[in-house]
């Protein structure tokens, strides 16, 4: 069964860490409603949603993708790139314990799940301020025995690799290619974000439907022109925290390990 682990929006969400955008006031009631609509969309598309209780003192804890990477064979608990975000790992580890064996990336290695783009047995990993070469090396060692190939991808224009590029299925990547070394990803078709929508590279494909932020209408048209089914979600308040759509859930098939 497709399973999605999510976490309720923290009461401290307005104090989230920001790297590439300016801080704006966040309407907390609206942010929570948008996050619930996101969970409902996952459920509509067939996912069993496990919604964890909020971490009141951890502003970024809604972004459950970053503390862990869940593969078919194993869950890798990450070593996030900031000290405060490392406090999110234990509760995610506990939530995943019944689903997967676990391995750990340890300091001085740093790794965040938002930097890991999985396409089949290929893992493209962003080399960013949050994920360093040592973290990527440790990941490669962990997954090698399961047949995964790890490729480091330098990222310069955004927080995580998946802020710039995501997989839509059918061999196609959606991307802002100005923000990362796209030549490291060979053999794919590309849909480029509209120049007026540089943050539109993050989408979430589930069961043949592409979940996509409602704010990026021009890029949505480009995706639909290639024959993809798109469902738009308003995540305007969540975007103020540098959010995309992949970062708010850990998606995996339960029962595989």
N, C-alpha and C positions, 0 to 999 in steps of 0.2 A: 504494500500500500504506500502510495506517495504520502510522505509525512513532512509537515512544515513546523519547525520550532520557531515561535515568535516570542517577543516580550513586550509587555505593556510599556507605554511611554513613561519615562521617569519624571517625577515631579521636579527634578532639577534640569530638565531638558534644555531650558533656556541658557544654561551655562555650558552647553556642549562645546567641544573643541572645534575650532575652525582654522583652516589653513589657506584656502584659496578664495574664500568669499568673505564679505564684510558682515558683521553681526547686525541682525535686525530683530525687532521685537517679535516674539512668537505667541500666537493665540493658543494657549494650551488646550482649551476645550476643542478647538478646531483641529489641532494636531492629533488629539486622541481620536476624534471622529474619523479623520482621514486614515489613521492607522487601523482602526476597526474595519473600515471599508476595504482596506488592503487585505486584511485577514479574510473577510467575507468573499473577496474575489478569489483568493486561494482555495477556499472551500468550494466555491462554485465550479472551479476548474478541476475538482476531484481530490484535493489535498485534505488529509486529516490534520487539523491545526492544533498544536499544543501551545497554548498561550501562557507563557510564564508570567508570574507576578512581577511587578515593577521593582527595580533596584533604586530606591528613593535617593540615594546619595551618589549614584553613578549616572551622570547626564547622558552618556552615549550608549547606555546599555541596551536600548532598543535595537541597536545595530548588531544583531546576534551573528551575522555572517563573519564578523572579524575575529572573534575568539576561537573559531574552530573551522576546520575543513573536513567535510564528511564525504568519504569515498565509499564505494561499494564494500570494500574489504576492511576499512579501518577509519577511525576518526582521529585527526591530528589536532591536538590542542595547541593553539598558537602562543607566541610570545609577543603580544602587541607592542607597538612602537612607542607608546607613552606609558608611564608608570601607572597612572590612574586606570587606564583601560585594562591593565593586567589583572585588576581586581574583578573583572567580569568573567574570567576564565573558569573559576571553580564551579559556579552555578551552571554554566553551560556544560561542563564536564559531567556534572551530576545528572543533567537532563538527558545526556547522550549515553550514559553508562549502560542502560539496558538494551541499547540498539547496536553498539559497536565496541570492539576492542579499541584501546586508545594508545596513542603515542604522543610524545611531547616535543615541541621545539623549545629549546632552552637558551637563555641569555649566555653569551653575548649575541646569539642569534635573535633576530626580530622578524616576525612574520604576522601579517594580518590577512584574513580570508578575502577581504575586498581586493587584494592584489592577485588572487588566484583564479584564473579563467580556465575552467576544465572543459575540454572538448574530447569526449571519448577517453582514450588513454594518454592524451596530451595535456600537460599542465603548463600553461603560460603564466609566469609569475612576475609581477611588477617589481622592479628594483626602484624603491621609493624611499622617502624619509621614514616610512613605517615598516618596510620590509627590506632587510639588508642581505648582502651576499652570503653571510654565514647562516641566516635563517633559511635562505633558499637552498643552501648546501645541505643543511640538516633535513629539510623536506625531501630532497632528492634521495638521500640515503634511506629514509623511512619508506618511500613509495617504490623504490627500485625493484624490490622483490615481488611486487604486485604487477610489474610490467608497465609502469607509467614512465613517460618521458618528460623531463622538466626542462623548460627553456626560460631563462631570465630575459626580461624585457624592460629596458630602461624607460622610465616615465618621468616627464619633466613638467607637464602642464596641469596636473591635477593630483588629488590626494591618493587615489588608488588606480591600478590598471583598469579595473572595471568601471571606474568613473569615465573612462575614455572609450572602452570597447567591450561589447558583449556579443554572445552567440545567439542568433535568432533561429537556428536550425537550418536544414537544407544547405549546409556548407556555406552559410552567409554570416558575415560579421557586420554589426552596426558600429560605427566608430567616428571619433574625432581624431584623425590620423596626425594632426599637428602636435598632439600631446604625448606621443609615445613612439618608440622605434617599431613602426608597423611592419617593416621588412623582416622582422623576426618571426612573423606569422605567415607562413607560406601556404599556398594551395587553397585559399578561400576566396569567395566572392565578397565584395564590399558594398555596403550602403553607407555613404558618407553623410554625416549630420549636416543640416543646413548651416551655412556660415553664421547666420544670425542666432543660432541655437547651439553654442559650443558645448553646453552641458548635456546634450541630448543623446550621448552615447550609451547610456545605461538603460537597458530594457530587460525584462524577465519573461522568458518563453516557457510556457507550461501547456502541455497537451495540445500543441498546435496553435495556441493563442499567445500573442505578444502583449504582455502588460506594459503600458507605456505612460509616462507623465502627460497629463492633459495640456500642460503649458507649451509643449513643443509641437505645434500644429503642422509646421512645414516639414519637419523630419517625419512626423507620422504619415504625411502624404507620400513621402518618398518610400517608406516601408510598405505601405499599402499598394503602391504602384508595382511592387515586385511580387504581389500576390499573397502577402502575409495578412492574416487576420489580427487586427489590433483592438485591444480594449483599453481605453484611456482611464486613468485614475487621477483625481486631483490630489496632489501631494504638496501643495504650495507651502504649507507651514513646515512640513518635514524637510523640504528643500532648503529652508533657511538654516538647517543644521548640516548642510552638505550631503543630504540624503539622495540616494537613487532608489531603485526598486529591488535590486538584488540584495541590498545590505540588511533588509529588515526581516529576513527569514533564512533559516537553514533548511534546505530541501534535500530529501533523500528517500530512498525506498526502504521501508522498514522490513526487517527479516533477512536482509542481506548482510553477510559478514564472513 
